């Protein structure tokens, strides 16, 4: 079966065709009237009441835009200082070059239950990205290889061997091997939206940025269970080295925004997962199926770079029962990230000009 | 045209398409909730929506469906619906229904975004640019995803056919 035949077969299996819906006008019009009546688009302006507290480290912002929860702004402490220092490094960051070139690695743990053999595997993907600064150089790409699989523990190694030491396979059939998936962007949490709003135009004020992101989440599937941790994770994702850096002012604002989140802790100067010195901050979250996780950010002490992110198991949950506390469920490490006038090894898709 | 008129025009133009999109992916009650949530979001954003808002509407509906997508309940429901369609069909159609069930089962085994890439093109009839926008990725990334999804699906169907023949 060729590609077109396959697509035709899927199209023919379409279970609901628009023309088969019948006359939905009456119900649709009722819904339209209800939406228009439910709320006027003239938004209530939010009221910010800053409560000065003598010697306090925290300012409370009382904000009530519909159902967006009350926001608390942290304005001091070690984690806050680490994030402010990162913002200052972003002020000096160079921002030129024909391509943003990155190399990194994603390492994630997953459990497999195949024919009675239960074990946890670590999949490690090497990733390389090329993002052009000029559209004439084409579309940005991220390339990754098939993962390298290793059992998580000695017990896992025994069960893995008993299962025939299956290797990565493009085919998702579990009998054919371990299904190859794209390297995930992080552990998947039920109910959490991935922020896909217009990051370039986020407000630079930390409080307004938080509200803009939460409003986007509310309007695209609902507020996350834990808004502060969601902002921590999604803010870090916007700083992720793999995609082309956001405008300098936006990056500075994101660092500052993360520093104002309640619950962010400093881990101080640490070694990152690749053994390099880094400054780290963390937040803890109780999730529905993954247990209690500690989300960690590793920041370069010398430049504007999020060197890596990590989700550690603090207490295993239903889907992470084979992973011991202290093990990393997910790790993304940046090995290199820089603007360059050098060219990618191949022509990028839709490139309109040659390089060099 | 003021905002209310723009919303009304958009709603009347796309309501049936968004309803069909949701019904293809979940049960009737949930589909109606998804449609309501999607158009409520469209109303809140009416000033910012493009002249061709359908990919945005599909993407919003996709996000509304996130919970059940993650629980995989949808796969069961889609397969169930296909099986239900099979009830009472005349014998001549039986082979086609079984084939559909195989296809649906294979689609259900694909990673969610791979499956969505295939369905946006095949069921929603979007071109690759609009489908990429609906999936929230670049056109280049979409092409790669679509290519891989086709390969994986073809492999799954081939395995099933080989088992049937054996």
Interface residues (C-beta under 8 A of the other chain):
Chain A: X1 X3 X6 X7 X9 X10 X11 X13 X14 X15 X16 X17 X18 X21 X24 X28 X31 X32 X34 X35 X36 X38 X41 X138 X139 X140 X141 X142 X170 X171 X172 X173 X176 X181 X182 X188 X190 X191 X192 X193 X194 X196 X219 X220 X221 X222 X348 X349 X350
Chain B: X3 X4 X7 X8 X11 X12 X15 X16 X17 X19 X20 X23 X24 X35 X36 X37 X39 X40 X41 X43 X44 X45 X46 X47 X59 X60 X63 X64 X66 X67 X70 X71 X78 X81 X82 X85 X100 X103 X104 X107 X109 X110 X111 X113 X118 X119 X121 X122 X123 X136 X138 X139 X140 X141 X143 X148 X150 X151 X152 X153 X154 X155 X156 X157 X159
